[in-house]
Amino acid sequence: MKLSQLAVGEKALVKSLTELPPHSRQRLLDMGLTRGEEVTMIHKAPLGDPLWLALKGYELSFRLELAELITIEKFSREGGAA
């Protein structure tokens, strides 16, 4: 599943950032968006771009086009990865 498909309020684990362009991938890694990191979708702009995630105690905003290149594993209702 892609990060762009996560609904507001849902949580997921980051599985892969390898599809991102190198400069974007490094920037997101530097900001803490790493493989295995838990993220929560907290807001999507009315037209779907940009997106806001909560991770590591802060909020990160970025473009929909980047979210479509990040693979995630959504949490099940019981709280663990599905």
LINLIN-V366406 format. One record per residue. RES is the residue in three letters. PSI is psi in degrees with one decimal (999 if undefined). OMEGA is omega in whole degrees, -180 to 180 (999 if undefined). Layout:
res = <RES RES>
psi = <PSI PSI>
omega = <OMEGA OMEGA>
This chain:
res = <MET LYS LEU SER GLN LEU ALA VAL GLY GLU LYS ALA LEU VAL LYS SER LEU THR GLU LEU PRO PRO HIS SER ARG GLN ARG LEU LEU ASP MET GLY LEU THR ARG GLY GLU GLU VAL THR MET ILE HIS LYS ALA PRO LEU GLY ASP PRO LEU TRP LEU ALA LEU LYS GLY TYR GLU LEU SER PHE ARG LEU GLU LEU ALA GLU LEU ILE THR ILE GLU LYS PHE SER ARG GLU GLY GLY ALA ALA>
psi = <147.2 148.7 -33.8 -19.8 -7.3 132.3 158.3 131.5 -14.3 151.9 154.0 164.3 137.4 127.4 -39.3 140.2 14.2 -19.8 -11.9 149.2 146.2 -43.6 -39.4 -40.8 -47.0 -40.6 -44.5 -37.6 -42.7 -28.4 3.5 -0.6 85.1 165.0 132.4 -7.2 138.4 131.5 152.2 129.2 117.2 -20.2 145.1 133.5 156.9 -35.0 11.2 0.5 121.6 179.4 152.2 127.4 151.5 130.6 144.3 34.4 10.3 173.5 139.8 127.9 136.0 174.3 149.0 -38.4 -32.2 -39.1 -29.2 -9.7 2.2 123.4 135.4 168.3 113.6 144.4 145.7 172.9 -25.3 -8.2 -12.3 170.5 139.8 999>
omega = <179 -180 -180 -178 -179 180 177 -180 180 178 -180 171 176 -179 -176 174 -172 180 -179 172 -175 -178 178 180 -179 179 180 176 179 180 175 178 -175 178 180 -179 176 179 176 176 -177 180 169 178 -176 179 176 -177 9 178 176 177 169 176 176 176 177 179 -179 179 177 -172 177 -178 176 180 179 -180 -179 -180 -179 170 -176 176 174 180 -180 175 178 179 -178 999>
